[in-house]
Amino acid sequence: MHPQLNTISIRRAGDSDRAALLLLSVLDGGKPLTGEVLIAHVGDEPQAAIEVDSGAAIADPFRATDHLVELLRLRAAALRRPEGFDRLLWLRRWAARGAEA
């Protein structure tokens, strides 16, 4: 038997995500996120979110979400990157850092 694979999706949160973000903040014990927010879903379930500007993150403490928060941090950083940022150089450095681990 094969384990069920779930799709991870990361997108900007909208008005339809308000209830999910509130639930995540209550579960996590954190403050509700404001401003531009990214939300990570596994399958159809929202499991983590991050405020793009501040980097404040909330996640479902009853699930393994460390990998989701890391993906959200990477995506938020990409959205905040300064003009003229060399994406290819960043990817090479990131890949080299992973190879060292």
N, C-alpha and C positions, 0 to 999 in steps of 0.2 A: 504494500500500500504506500502511496506517495502522500507526503503532507500537502495540504492545500496551500497553494501560493496565492497571496493577496497582493494586489497592486497598491503601491504607494503613490499618492498624488499630492503635489504641493501647489497651492494656488493662492492668489490674493483672497482674503476673506471679504465677504460682502454682507449686506443686510440679512440675507437668509442664514448667515452663520452666527448671528448674535446669540441665540440660545445655546449653541454648541460651545461658543467661546465662554459664555457665562458658566456653563457646567464645568468646563475644563478649569477655569479659574477657581471655582469652589472646591473641586476635587483636589487641585494642586495646593490650595491654601494661599494662592497668590492674588495680586490685584488684577482686576480686569484690564485687558490690553486696550490701548487706544491708538489712534492714528492708523498708519498703514500696517496691516497685519497679514502675515502669511499663515495658512493653516495646512496641516498635514493630515490626510486621511489614509487609513489602511482599509482597503476595500471601501465600504460605505461609511466607516466609522471615523469621526474626527478624533485624533488622539494627541495632537500637540499643536502649538501655535507659537508664533514669535512676533514681537513688535519690531518692525524693520529698523526704525531709528535708534531705539535704545538697546535692542538685543535682549530685552526681557522675554523670557520664555515660560510657558505653562504646558503641562503635560499630564496625561492620565497616570496617576501613581500606581494604578492596579495593572498596568501593562508595561512591557519592556519598550521604552520609548527613547532611550539614549540615542539610538541611531537616527531616529526621526528629528530629535532636537539638533543633532549635528548637521543633518541635511538642511534643516531650516536655517541654521546659523550660516552655512555656506551660501545658501541662496540669498539671504538677507544681506550678507557682505557683498555679494555680486551686485545687488541693487544699489548699495551705497558706494560702490567703488568710484573713485574720482575720474574725471574726464581724462582721456588719454591713457587709461590703464591698459597695460599690455596683458591681455587675457592668455595668450599662448605662453608667455613667460610664467605667469601665475600657475597655469596648469602643470607646467614642467616642474616647478618647485613643489607643488602639492603632491605630484606623483612621486617625486624623489623622497619627500618626507614619508610617504606611505611605504616606500621600499626600505627605508631605514628601520621601520618599526618591526 
